[in-house]
């Protein structure tokens, strides 16, 4: 283990949003990182205890407007938890000043700036961007598939929560060519915290409680993000159907992925072995026994992804199931996994892997 005296300084920008809060909570217990700078636009100038009395920080720091030079003077790493478009206004200067960045937004998840502008068209109208070179350089931080590249990176784009839960069970079967590359369907369900902390009508208790509702049925932004990585691993273009649903719970995400087996003789046991082999060295991924299916409550407030698989001999379909906490493995925890690797630390250091239950 690296000596605790060799502390790594971290700036958290967008500190009072859900992603920032979860990042700070995880860093609070981390043996190697020290939070050295809190940044935010709307909260700038306010003491942390005034904003977040339930999560005390040493010295009760004041949140400051994000300033690249001030951040570089006080931090070695920066975690950006900002609305799409805003991170791209800070990242070029931070990198130029030698700060390594983990971005929790979608600004650098696409290798093509043109694709980002197409998918995030409303944000593209608000923010001027000319950083195609950084889009091409950024590493997509799905740690279990990009560990070496993340460790060597200065800019990592943490994947979205839906892509994380969907890609982890799907990629091993695409990589080995065990399922058809067409006809893949993803049905996913998430808690209301996935919509962020800003007030939105559909996330009000009176609207979301006692209800399950699909949204973004065609063209959800995470569809193209999932397809990009799936195509890269499969070695050819992948188009798939993705439908998210809002659930009456605060946190948690369950993805069920359907694909047609190329060999209908494969059993659930065979397919479980495929997942076990793919993630045998991944401390944050657990493959459940055949017949045991994941629950979001089993991953609540942890950085674990629970995977399970079933094969339907009657239809020839493969059914893949995945549960994550959308704010931890689906966001801040995965960001900290990336930060660990970038700092030369074990990927799971400081991350919770066991839930409080029920």
DRENDO-1510 file (C-alpha; in Angstrom, 1 decimal, always signed):
<recs>
REC; n; res; u; v; w
REC; 1; UNK; +0.0; +0.0; +0.0 .
REC; 2; UNK; +1.1; +3.5; -0.7 .
REC; 3; UNK; +2.1; +5.5; +2.4 .
REC; 4; UNK; -0.7; +7.6; +3.8 .
REC; 5; UNK; +1.8; +10.5; +3.9 .
REC; 6; UNK; +1.8; +10.6; +0.1 .
REC; 7; UNK; -1.6; +12.2; +0.0 .
REC; 8; UNK; -3.3; +13.0; -3.3 .
REC; 9; UNK; -5.1; +16.3; -3.4 .
REC; 10; UNK; -8.6; +16.2; -5.1 .
REC; 11; UNK; -10.8; +19.1; -6.2 .
REC; 12; UNK; -14.5; +18.3; -6.5 .
REC; 13; UNK; -16.3; +20.7; -8.8 .
REC; 14; UNK; -20.1; +20.6; -8.7 .
REC; 15; UNK; -19.8; +19.6; -5.1 .
REC; 16; UNK; -23.4; +20.1; -3.9 .
REC; 17; UNK; -25.1; +18.1; -6.6 .
REC; 18; UNK; -25.8; +14.4; -6.2 .
REC; 19; UNK; -22.6; +13.3; -8.0 .
REC; 20; UNK; -20.5; +15.7; -6.1 .
REC; 21; UNK; -22.0; +14.8; -2.7 .
REC; 22; UNK; -21.5; +11.1; -3.4 .
REC; 23; UNK; -17.9; +11.7; -4.4 .
REC; 24; UNK; -17.2; +13.7; -1.2 .
REC; 25; UNK; -18.8; +10.9; +0.9 .
REC; 26; UNK; -16.6; +8.3; -0.7 .
REC; 27; UNK; -13.5; +10.5; -0.4 .
REC; 28; UNK; -14.2; +11.1; +3.2 .
REC; 29; UNK; -13.3; +7.5; +4.1 .
REC; 30; UNK; -10.5; +7.1; +1.5 .
REC; 31; UNK; -7.0; +6.4; +3.0 .
REC; 32; UNK; -5.0; +8.2; +0.3 .
REC; 33; UNK; -7.0; +11.1; -1.1 .
REC; 34; UNK; -7.5; +14.5; +0.5 .
REC; 35; UNK; -10.3; +16.9; -0.6 .
REC; 36; UNK; -8.5; +20.2; -1.2 .
REC; 37; UNK; -10.9; +22.4; -3.2 .
REC; 38; UNK; -14.7; +22.6; -3.5 .
REC; 39; UNK; -16.1; +24.3; -6.6 .
REC; 40; UNK; -19.5; +25.3; -7.7 .
REC; 41; UNK; -21.2; +28.1; -9.6 .
REC; 42; UNK; -24.6; +28.7; -7.8 .
REC; 43; UNK; -23.1; +27.7; -4.4 .
REC; 44; UNK; -20.0; +29.8; -4.7 .
REC; 45; UNK; -19.2; +31.9; -1.6 .
REC; 46; UNK; -21.2; +29.8; +0.8 .
REC; 47; UNK; -19.7; +27.8; +3.7 .
REC; 48; UNK; -20.1; +24.0; +3.3 .
REC; 49; UNK; -22.0; +23.6; +6.6 .
REC; 50; UNK; -24.6; +26.0; +5.3 .
REC; 51; UNK; -25.1; +24.0; +2.1 .
REC; 52; UNK; -24.7; +20.5; +3.4 .
REC; 53; UNK; -25.0; +20.3; +7.2 .
REC; 54; UNK; -25.4; +16.5; +7.1 .
REC; 55; UNK; -21.9; +15.8; +5.6 .
REC; 56; UNK; -19.3; +17.8; +7.6 .
REC; 57; UNK; -15.9; +18.5; +6.0 .
REC; 58; UNK; -12.7; +19.3; +7.8 .
REC; 59; UNK; -12.2; +23.0; +8.2 .
REC; 60; UNK; -15.8; +23.8; +6.9 .
REC; 61; UNK; -14.4; +25.0; +3.5 .
REC; 62; UNK; -16.1; +27.7; +1.4 .
REC; 63; UNK; -17.3; +26.7; -2.0 .
REC; 64; UNK; -15.5; +28.7; -4.7 .
REC; 65; UNK; -16.3; +29.5; -8.3 .
REC; 66; UNK; -14.3; +27.1; -10.4 .
REC; 67; UNK; -11.0; +28.7; -11.4 .
REC; 68; UNK; -8.5; +26.5; -13.3 .
REC; 69; UNK; -5.4; +28.3; -11.9 .
REC; 70; UNK; -6.7; +28.1; -8.3 .
REC; 71; UNK; -7.6; +24.5; -8.7 .
REC; 72; UNK; -4.2; +23.6; -10.2 .
REC; 73; UNK; -2.5; +25.4; -7.3 .
REC; 74; UNK; -4.3; +23.3; -4.8 .
REC; 75; UNK; -5.1; +19.9; -6.4 .
REC; 76; UNK; -3.5; +17.1; -8.4 .
REC; 77; UNK; -6.8; +15.7; -9.6 .
REC; 78; UNK; -10.2; +17.1; -10.3 .
REC; 79; UNK; -13.6; +15.3; -10.3 .
REC; 80; UNK; -16.1; +17.3; -12.3 .
REC; 81; UNK; -19.8; +16.7; -11.6 .
REC; 82; UNK; -21.4; +19.3; -13.8 .
REC; 83; UNK; -24.3; +19.5; -16.2 .
REC; 84; UNK; -23.4; +18.5; -19.8 .
REC; 85; UNK; -21.5; +21.2; -21.6 .
REC; 86; UNK; -20.0; +22.9; -18.5 .
REC; 87; UNK; -17.1; +20.4; -18.0 .
REC; 88; UNK; -15.7; +21.2; -21.5 .
REC; 89; UNK; -15.3; +24.8; -20.5 .
REC; 90; UNK; -12.9; +23.8; -17.7 .
REC; 91; UNK; -11.1; +20.7; -18.9 .
REC; 92; UNK; -8.7; +22.1; -21.5 .
REC; 93; UNK; -7.3; +24.6; -19.0 .
REC; 94; UNK; -7.0; +22.1; -16.2 .
REC; 95; UNK; -5.1; +19.6; -18.4 .
REC; 96; UNK; -2.8; +22.4; -19.6 .
REC; 97; UNK; -2.0; +23.2; -16.0 .
REC; 98; UNK; -1.2; +19.6; -15.2 .
REC; 99; UNK; -4.4; +18.6; -13.3 .
REC; 100; UNK; -5.7; +15.1; -14.2 .
REC; 101; UNK; -9.5; +15.0; -14.6 .
REC; 102; UNK; -12.3; +12.5; -14.1 .
REC; 103; UNK; -15.4; +13.9; -15.7 .
REC; 104; UNK; -18.8; +12.5; -14.5 .
REC; 105; UNK; -20.7; +14.2; -17.3 .
REC; 106; UNK; -21.1; +13.2; -20.9 .
REC; 107; UNK; -18.8; +15.8; -22.4 .
REC; 108; UNK; -16.0; +13.4; -23.2 .
REC; 109; UNK; -17.7; +10.1; -23.5 .
REC; 110; UNK; -17.8; +10.3; -27.3 .
REC; 111; UNK; -14.7; +10.1; -29.3 .
REC; 112; UNK; -16.2; +12.4; -31.9 .
REC; 113; UNK; -17.1; +16.0; -30.9 .
REC; 114; UNK; -19.6; +16.0; -33.8 .
REC; 115; UNK; -21.4; +13.1; -32.3 .
REC; 116; UNK; -21.6; +14.8; -28.9 .
REC; 117; UNK; -23.0; +17.9; -30.6 .
REC; 118; UNK; -25.6; +15.8; -32.3 .
REC; 119; UNK; -26.7; +13.8; -29.2 .
REC; 120; UNK; -26.5; +16.8; -26.9 .
REC; 121; UNK; -27.8; +19.4; -29.3 .
REC; 122; UNK; -29.4; +21.7; -26.8 .
REC; 123; UNK; -26.1; +21.9; -24.8 .
REC; 124; UNK; -24.1; +22.4; -28.0 .
REC; 125; UNK; -26.1; +25.5; -28.7 .
REC; 126; UNK; -25.1; +26.9; -25.3 .
REC; 127; UNK; -21.4; +26.1; -25.2 .
REC; 128; UNK; -18.8; +26.7; -27.8 .
REC; 129; UNK; -16.4; +23.7; -28.2 .
REC; 130; UNK; -13.4; +23.2; -30.3 .
REC; 131; UNK; -11.8; +20.3; -28.4 .
REC; 132; UNK; -12.0; +17.4; -30.8 .
REC; 133; UNK; -8.5; +16.4; -29.9 .
REC; 134; UNK; -9.5; +15.9; -26.2 .
REC; 135; UNK; -12.6; +13.9; -27.2 .
REC; 136; UNK; -10.3; +11.6; -29.1 .
REC; 137; UNK; -7.8; +11.4; -26.2 .
REC; 138; UNK; -10.3; +10.8; -23.4 .
REC; 139; UNK; -10.5; +7.3; -22.0 .
REC; 140; UNK; -14.0; +5.8; -21.5 .
REC; 141; UNK; -13.8; +4.8; -17.8 .
REC; 142; UNK; -15.5; +1.5; -17.8 .
REC; 143; UNK; -12.8; +0.2; -15.5 .
REC; 144; UNK; -13.3; -3.5; -15.9 .
REC; 145; UNK; -12.7; -3.1; -19.7 .
REC; 146; UNK; -10.2; -0.2; -19.8 .
REC; 147; UNK; -8.1; -0.6; -16.7 .
REC; 148; UNK; -4.7; -0.1; -18.3 .
REC; 149; UNK; -5.8; +2.9; -20.4 .
REC; 150; UNK; -7.5; +4.5; -17.4 .
REC; 151; UNK; -4.3; +4.1; -15.3 .
REC; 152; UNK; -2.3; +5.9; -18.0 .
REC; 153; UNK; -4.8; +8.7; -18.8 .
REC; 154; UNK; -4.9; +12.3; -17.8 .
REC; 155; UNK; -8.6; +12.6; -18.9 .
REC; 156; UNK; -11.2; +10.0; -18.1 .
REC; 157; UNK; -14.9; +10.2; -19.0 .
REC; 158; UNK; -16.9; +8.1; -16.4 .
REC; 159; UNK; -19.7; +6.2; -18.2 .
REC; 160; UNK; -23.3; +6.9; -17.6 .
REC; 161; UNK; -25.3; +4.7; -15.1 .
REC; 162; UNK; -27.4; +3.0; -17.8 .
REC; 163; UNK; -24.4; +2.2; -20.0 .
REC; 164; UNK; -22.5; +0.8; -17.0 .
REC; 165; UNK; -25.3; -1.6; -16.0 .
REC; 166; UNK; -26.1; -2.6; -19.5 .
REC; 167; UNK; -22.5; -3.0; -20.9 .
REC; 168; UNK; -21.1; -5.1; -18.0 .
REC; 169; UNK; -23.2; -8.2; -18.7 .
REC; 170; UNK; -23.4; -7.7; -22.5 .
REC; 171; UNK; -19.8; -7.1; -23.5 .
REC; 172; UNK; -18.4; -10.6; -22.7 .
REC; 173; UNK; -20.9; -12.1; -25.1 .
REC; 174; UNK; -20.3; -9.6; -27.8 .
REC; 175; UNK; -16.6; -10.0; -27.5 .
REC; 176; UNK; -16.8; -13.8; -28.0 .
REC; 177; UNK; -19.4; -13.6; -30.7 .
REC; 178; UNK; -21.9; -15.7; -28.7 .
REC; 179; UNK; -25.0; -13.6; -29.5 .
REC; 180; UNK; -26.4; -12.1; -32.7 .
REC; 181; UNK; -25.2; -8.5; -33.1 .
REC; 182; UNK; -28.7; -7.4; -34.1 .
REC; 183; UNK; -31.9; -7.5; -32.2 .
REC; 184; UNK; -30.4; -6.6; -28.8 .
REC; 185; UNK; -32.9; -5.1; -26.4 .
REC; 186; UNK; -32.2; -3.4; -23.1 .
REC; 187; UNK; -35.0; -2.8; -20.6 .
REC; 188; UNK; -33.7; -0.7; -17.7 .
REC; 189; UNK; -35.3; +0.8; -14.5 .
REC; 190; UNK; -33.8; +3.5; -12.3 .
REC; 191; UNK; -34.5; +5.6; -9.2 .
REC; 192; UNK; -35.4; +9.2; -9.2 .
REC; 193; UNK; -31.9; +10.4; -8.1 .
REC; 194; UNK; -30.7; +9.6; -11.7 .
REC; 195; UNK; -32.4; +12.9; -12.7 .
REC; 196; UNK; -30.1; +15.0; -10.5 .
REC; 197; UNK; -30.8; +17.3; -7.6 .
REC; 198; UNK; -32.4; +20.2; -9.5 .
REC; 199; UNK; -36.2; +20.4; -9.3 .
REC; 200; UNK; -38.1; +18.6; -12.0 .
REC; 201; UNK; -41.8; +18.1; -12.1 .
REC; 202; UNK; -41.7; +14.4; -13.1 .
REC; 203; UNK; -39.4; +13.7; -10.1 .
REC; 204; UNK; -41.7; +15.2; -7.5 .
REC; 205; UNK; -43.0; +12.8; -4.9 .
REC; 206; UNK; -46.6; +13.2; -6.0 .
REC; 207; UNK; -45.6; +12.4; -9.6 .
REC; 208; UNK; -43.1; +9.6; -9.1 .
REC; 209; UNK; -44.5; +7.7; -6.1 .
REC; 210; UNK; -46.7; +4.7; -6.7 .
REC; 211; UNK; -45.9; +4.8; -10.4 .
REC; 212; UNK; -43.6; +3.2; -13.0 .
REC; 213; UNK; -43.2; +5.1; -16.3 .
REC; 214; UNK; -41.1; +4.7; -19.4 .
REC; 215; UNK; -39.3; +7.8; -20.8 .
REC; 216; UNK; -36.9; +8.6; -23.6 .
REC; 217; UNK; -38.4; +5.6; -25.4 .
REC; 218; UNK; -36.8; +6.3; -28.8 .
REC; 219; UNK; -33.5; +8.2; -28.9 .
REC; 220; UNK; -32.5; +8.3; -25.3 .
REC; 221; UNK; -29.0; +9.8; -25.0 .
REC; 222; UNK; -27.5; +6.8; -23.4 .
REC; 223; UNK; -28.5; +4.6; -26.4 .
REC; 224; UNK; -25.7; +6.0; -28.6 .
REC; 225; UNK; -23.2; +5.8; -25.7 .
REC; 226; UNK; -24.0; +2.1; -25.2 .
REC; 227; UNK; -23.8; +1.4; -28.9 .
REC; 228; UNK; -20.4; +3.1; -29.2 .
REC; 229; UNK; -18.7; +0.8; -26.7 .
REC; 230; UNK; -20.7; -2.3; -27.8 .
REC; 231; UNK; -19.5; -1.6; -31.4 .
REC; 232; UNK; -15.9; -1.2; -30.3 .
REC; 233; UNK; -15.9; -4.5; -28.5 .
REC; 234; UNK; -17.9; -6.4; -31.2 .
REC; 235; UNK; -15.6; -5.1; -33.9 .
REC; 236; UNK; -18.5; -3.9; -36.1 .
REC; 237; UNK; -21.4; -1.5; -35.8 .
REC; 238; UNK; -24.1; -2.4; -33.2 .
REC; 239; UNK; -27.6; -1.0; -33.1 .
REC; 240; UNK; -29.8; -1.8; -30.2 .
REC; 241; UNK; -33.1; -0.9; -28.6 .
REC; 242; UNK; -32.9; +0.8; -25.2 .
REC; 243; UNK; -35.9; +1.8; -23.0 .
REC; 244; UNK; -35.5; +3.3; -19.5 .
REC; 245; UNK; -38.2; +3.4; -16.9 .
REC; 246; UNK; -38.5; +5.6; -13.8 .
REC; 247; UNK; -39.2; +3.7; -10.6 .
REC; 248; UNK; -40.6; +5.0; -7.3 .
REC; 249; UNK; -37.3; +4.7; -5.4 .
REC; 250; UNK; -34.5; +7.1; -4.6 .
REC; 251; UNK; -31.5; +5.1; -5.9 .
REC; 252; UNK; -30.7; +1.9; -7.7 .
REC; 253; UNK; -30.7; +0.7; -11.3 .
REC; 254; UNK; -31.7; -2.7; -12.8 .
REC; 255; UNK; -31.0; -3.5; -16.5 .
REC; 256; UNK; -32.3; -6.6; -18.3 .
REC; 257; UNK; -30.6; -7.2; -21.6 .
REC; 258; UNK; -32.0; -9.6; -24.2 .
REC; 259; UNK; -30.0; -11.1; -27.1 .
REC; 260; UNK; -30.3; -14.2; -29.3 .
REC; 261; UNK; -27.8; -17.0; -28.7 .
REC; 262; UNK; -25.9; -18.1; -31.8 .
REC; 263; UNK; -25.7; -21.6; -30.3 .
REC; 264; UNK; -29.1; -22.4; -28.7 .
REC; 265; UNK; -27.5; -25.4; -27.0 .
REC; 266; UNK; -25.7; -23.1; -24.5 .
REC; 267; UNK; -27.0; -23.4; -21.0 .
REC; 268; UNK; -27.4; -20.9; -18.2 .
REC; 269; UNK; -24.4; -22.6; -16.6 .
REC; 270; UNK; -22.3; -22.1; -19.7 .
REC; 271; UNK; -23.2; -18.5; -19.9 .
REC; 272; UNK; -22.5; -17.9; -16.2 .
REC; 273; UNK; -19.0; -19.3; -16.8 .
REC; 274; UNK; -18.5; -16.7; -19.6 .
REC; 275; UNK; -19.3; -13.9; -17.1 .
REC; 276; UNK; -17.2; -15.5; -14.3 .
REC; 277; UNK; -14.2; -15.7; -16.7 .
REC; 278; UNK; -14.6; -12.1; -17.9 .
REC; 279; UNK; -14.7; -10.7; -14.4 .
REC; 280; UNK; -12.6; -13.1; -12.3 .
REC; 281; UNK; -10.1; -10.2; -11.5 .
REC; 282; UNK; -12.8; -7.5; -11.0 .
REC; 283; UNK; -13.4; -6.9; -7.3 .
REC; 284; UNK; -16.4; -4.6; -8.0 .
REC; 285; UNK; -18.3; -7.1; -10.1 .
REC; 286; UNK; -20.0; -10.3; -8.7 .
REC; 287; UNK; -21.6; -13.0; -10.9 .
REC; 288; UNK; -24.5; -14.6; -9.1 .
REC; 289; UNK; -25.3; -18.4; -9.3 .
REC; 290; UNK; -27.7; -19.6; -11.9 .
REC; 291; UNK; -31.3; -19.0; -10.7 .
REC; 292; UNK; -30.3; -16.1; -8.4 .
REC; 293; UNK; -31.4; -12.8; -9.8 .
REC; 294; UNK; -30.0; -9.4; -8.7 .
REC; 295; UNK; -32.0; -6.8; -6.6 .
REC; 296; UNK; -31.2; -3.1; -6.5 .
REC; 297; UNK; -31.4; -3.3; -2.7 .
REC; 298; UNK; -28.4; -5.7; -2.7 .
REC; 299; UNK; -26.2; -3.0; -4.3 .
REC; 300; UNK; -27.6; +0.0; -2.5 .
REC; 301; UNK; -24.8; +2.5; -1.5 .
REC; 302; UNK; -22.1; +0.1; -2.7 .
REC; 303; UNK; -19.8; +0.1; -5.8 .
REC; 304; UNK; -20.8; -3.5; -6.6 .
REC; 305; UNK; -22.4; -4.6; -9.9 .
REC; 306; UNK; -24.3; -7.8; -9.5 .
REC; 307; UNK; -24.7; -9.9; -12.7 .
REC; 308; UNK; -26.9; -12.9; -13.5 .
REC; 309; UNK; -27.8; -14.8; -16.6 .
REC; 310; UNK; -30.5; -17.1; -17.8 .
REC; 311; UNK; -30.8; -18.9; -21.2 .
REC; 312; UNK; -34.3; -19.8; -22.6 .
REC; 313; UNK; -33.9; -23.0; -24.6 .
REC; 314; UNK; -37.4; -22.6; -25.9 .
REC; 315; UNK; -36.8; -19.2; -27.6 .
REC; 316; UNK; -33.1; -19.3; -28.0 .
REC; 317; UNK; -32.9; -16.0; -26.0 .
REC; 318; UNK; -30.1; -15.0; -23.6 .
REC; 319; UNK; -31.4; -12.9; -20.6 .
REC; 320; UNK; -28.8; -10.9; -18.9 .
REC; 321; UNK; -29.5; -9.0; -15.6 .
REC; 322; UNK; -27.5; -6.4; -13.8 .
REC; 323; UNK; -28.0; -4.3; -10.7 .
REC; 324; UNK; -26.0; -1.3; -9.6 .
REC; 325; UNK; -26.4; +1.8; -7.4 .
REC; 326; UNK; -26.8; +4.5; -10.0 .
REC; 327; UNK; -25.0; +7.1; -7.8 .
REC; 328; UNK; -22.1; +4.9; -6.9 .
REC; 329; UNK; -21.0; +2.2; -9.4 .
REC; 330; UNK; -23.2; +4.1; -11.9 .
REC; 331; UNK; -21.5; +7.5; -11.2 .
REC; 332; UNK; -19.3; +8.7; -8.3 .
REC; 333; UNK; -17.9; +5.3; -7.3 .
REC; 334; UNK; -16.9; +4.4; -10.8 .
REC; 335; UNK; -15.3; +7.9; -11.0 .
REC; 336; UNK; -13.3; +7.0; -7.8 .
REC; 337; UNK; -12.3; +3.7; -9.3 .
REC; 338; UNK; -10.8; +5.7; -12.2 .
REC; 339; UNK; -9.2; +8.2; -9.8 .
REC; 340; UNK; -7.6; +5.3; -7.9 .
REC; 341; UNK; -6.0; +3.9; -11.1 .
REC; 342; UNK; -4.8; +7.3; -12.3 .
REC; 343; UNK; -3.1; +7.7; -8.9 .
REC; 344; UNK; -1.4; +4.3; -9.1 .
REC; 345; UNK; -3.7; +2.7; -6.5 .
REC; 346; UNK; -5.8; -0.5; -6.5 .
REC; 347; UNK; -9.1; +0.3; -8.3 .
REC; 348; UNK; -11.4; -0.7; -5.4 .
REC; 349; UNK; -9.5; +1.2; -2.7 .
REC; 350; UNK; -11.8; +3.1; -0.4 .
REC; 351; UNK; -15.0; +1.9; -2.1 .
REC; 352; UNK; -17.9; +0.2; -0.2 .
REC; 353; UNK; -18.7; -3.3; -1.5 .
REC; 354; UNK; -21.2; -4.5; +1.1 .
REC; 355; UNK; -24.7; -3.0; +1.5 .
REC; 356; UNK; -26.5; -2.1; +4.6 .
REC; 357; UNK; -29.6; -4.3; +4.5 .
REC; 358; UNK; -32.6; -4.0; +4.3 .
</recs>
